[in-house]
Amino acid sequence: MPELPEVETIRRGLEGRAVGRQIVDTEVCHPRPVRRTSAHHLIEGSVGATISGLKRRGKYLIIVLDSGHEIMIHLRMSGQIIAAARRESRPRHTHVAFILDDGQELWFIDPRTFGEVVAFDPLQLETTIPELAGLGPEPDQISLAELRRILRTRRRQIKALLLDQTVIAGLGNIYGDEILHWARVRPDRRSNSLSPLSERRLHTAIGAVIANAIAAGGSTLGDGQYVDVSGASGSFQHAHRVYGRAGQRCLTCGRGWIRRVVIAQRSSHFCPVCQR
């Protein structure tokens, strides 16, 4: 699933292409992405409006319209957003297309159809998209003091805590693993067991890993499903120290072998030498 760095890369790519453009038509080619409301609701809420901004909350992309409404896009497991000229042939699994007044099209492509595209009134956010309304703070908004409060008032495995979107928005399996490796903390440690030094390292790691991943355009894994709005792959996967490297030598210490464990029903990867 694309995480914060991937969605932020998409947001930045769309910002220069779509802001100021009017949506002259919206085509819904599959009912699954609009299952929360309806195809009619998305078309009615988007056609004729001008895109005035692009926002991101956690793993959610939000298109801001001059009508006062917004469009939420969640890529989930296999979603992509591609900006292309109207003359280009749409790929298979293009389920929603926004046609802009400059001849561009924005395609929502999703082979597994888990993703969503929803037009909504921000004043009705809590009833329309409650999980978006209930997101925790962005990683870069959390101070060291706030992170310490979060850790010390809970007794959860630290990896599971990082994946909880109501606690911190936008982190997922890839970056949870990489952040904990950077901080030298085992993913199965209880959050309230970290020393003040480990808490500080974790705070630093969250900011550093996310910033580096955004700078690299996100991570494109072996399935090739994540690409930016131009169809280009990210490159942060080449900097992964532990994610997806079970059974391989640790790149950091050169002594440990990367282990895989299951935490919160998700695979977690760590070095038993580096991470304590």
N, C-alpha and C positions, 0 to 999 in steps of 0.2 A: 504494500500500500504506500503511495506517495505520502511523505511526511512533510513537516514544515519547510525544509529547504527546497524540496521539489515544488511545492505549491507557491512558495515565494518566488522561485525562478519563473514560474508560469505567470504570476501576477506582474512581475517586472517586464516580461516579454510582451504581455498584452497591453501594458500601460502606454507604450509608445505607438502601438498599432491601432488601438480601439477607442481610446479616450477622445471625445469630441465627435465621434461617428454616430450616426443615427441607425437604429435597427429598423430596416424597411420591411423585413419579413422574418418569420421564425417558422421553421419546419420541424415537426416532431415525427420521427420515423419509427419509433418504438415506444410502447406505453410504459415500460419499466422505469426509465429515468424520471418520469413525471408522475409516478405512482402516488406521491404524497398529496398531490392536488389533482391536476388533469392537464392534458395537452391544451385544452381551451384556456385554462387559467394562465399557463405560461405564455401562450400566444397573445392573449389579451393584455397581459402584464408587461410585455416587452415591445411589441410592434409599435412603431411611431416614437418611441422614447430614444433619447440621446444618452450615450454612455458618458457619465460625468466623472467617473473615478473607478479605481480597482482597489479593493481592500482584501486583507486576509485575516482570518481568525483561526489560529491553530492550523488544522488541515483543510479548512474551508476557504474557498475562493468566493469573493462577493463582488458582483458587478453593480455599481451604483448608477442609478438612472436619474435623469433630470425630472422625471415624473414624481419622484419621492419614493418610488418602490425600488427594490433591489432584487438581484438574482443570485441565489446561492448555488454553487456547484461543488459537489463533493465527489472526488475521483474514486474513492474507496480502493478496491483491489487492482483494477485494470484500466481505469479511466484515463483519457488523454484529452487535451485541448489543443487543437491545431488551427493556426491562422493561415488561410490560403486564398489564392485568387479564385473568383467564382468559376472561371473556365476550367479549373482543375477537376479531375474526377474524384468523387468522394470515396474514401476507402470503405471497405466492408466494416460493418458495426458502427457507422456514423448514425447515431440515434437522434441527435438534435443538431440543427444548423441555424445559426443566426446570420442573416444576410445584411451586410452593412451598406451604407450609401456610397461608399467609395469603391464598391466592387469586391471587397473582401468578404470571406465567409469565416465564421468561427465554428469549428466542428467539435462536437462532443462525441468522442469515440469510446466505446466501452464493450469489449467482447463478452465480459462476464455479467454485464448489466446490473452490477451492484451499486453503481454510482447514481447520483441524483442531480436534477436541475430543477430548481424551485423559484418561481417569482413570488415575492412576499412583501407585505407592508412591514417595515421595521417596527412600527408601533405594536404589531401583533406577533412579534418574534417569539415570545414565550409560549404562545399557543400553536403557532405554525411550525416552528423548528425549536422545540424545547432544549434539545441537546446542544444546539449552537448557543442558546441563551445561557446554558449552564456551564460553559467552558471556564476553566481556571485561567489565571493570568498567562500572558505570553512569557516565554523563557527569559527574554531580555528585560522584562518588567519586574522580575523578582530580585529583590535585594538580598544580600547575604543574611541579614537579620530575618527577613521573611522566610527564606529557605530554611534557616535553622528552626524557626517556629514550626514549619511544615514537618520537618524531619522528627523533631523532638516530641511532637504531640501525637505521633502515630507509631505503631509498632508493626509495620508492614515490611515485607521484603522490598528492598530499595528499587529493584527493577520494576516490580509491580506498581510501586508508587509513581515512578516516572511515567509509566504508561497510562496512568489514570488521567483522562482528559479534564476531569473536574478539578484536578489539583494543579497540573501544568498543561497548557494547551499546545499540541503540535508535535510532541515527541512520540516516537513509535519504536519498533523493535530494532531497527538499524541504529538509530542515533542513541537509543537507550544503552545499547551494548558499547558503542564507541565512547560515549560520555563516561560511563563507569570505568572503562579501561583507562581513559585519560586520567580519571580521578584516583585510580588504583584501589577501587572498591569492588568487592565481589557482588554480583547481582543478587545473591541470596542473603546478604547482610540485612539485619533489621534496621530500619531507618533511624530508630532512636538509639542505636548502638554506635553511631559514628562519632569519632573524636572531633573536637573543634577544628583540627587541621584537616581532617578528611572532609568535613563540611565545607571548609573554604576551598579545598581542591575541587570538590564537586561543583560548587558555584562557578568557579573559573572554567571548569571543563564544559559546563552547559553553554556558556557564552562562546568559548573558543571553537568547539566542535560545530555548533550551528553556524557560526560566522564563516568558518572554513568551508563547510558544505555548501552554503549559499554561493560563496565565491567560485566554487567549482561547478556550479550549475546543478547540484544535487547528485544523487547516486542512481545510475542505471545498472540494474542487475542482469544476470544471464538471460532472463526472459525477454529483455529488451523492451518491456512494456512502458517504462517511464521515458518520455522525451519532452523537450521544451516545446514552445509554440511553433518553432520552425522545424520540428522533427529531429532536432539534434539531441544526442545523448549527453547526460552529465558525466563528470569524471571523478567524483569524490569516491567512487567504489575502489579506485586505485590506491586510496589512502586508508582504506579500512584496515584496522589493526587486528580486529577479532571477529567481526560479524561474518558469518559464512565460512570461517576458517577452521572449523572443528578438525582436530587431528593433525594440524600443521604447527610448525614451530612458531613460537611467539616472535613477532618482528621487533618488539620493544626490548625484551631482556635477552632473547636468544637462547634461553634455557628451558622455559616452560613450553608445554604443548597445550594448544587451545582446546578447552573442553566445551561441550554442549550440554546444557541442562534445560529442563522445562520449568518455567516460572510463569504463573498466571496463564497457563495453557499456551504459552509462547516459547519458542526456542530462545535460549540466551547463551551467549558465547563469552568466555573469559579465560584469562591466563591465571592459573592457580599460584604462580610465582609472583607475578606483578601485583595481582589484586588480592587484598586481604579483607 
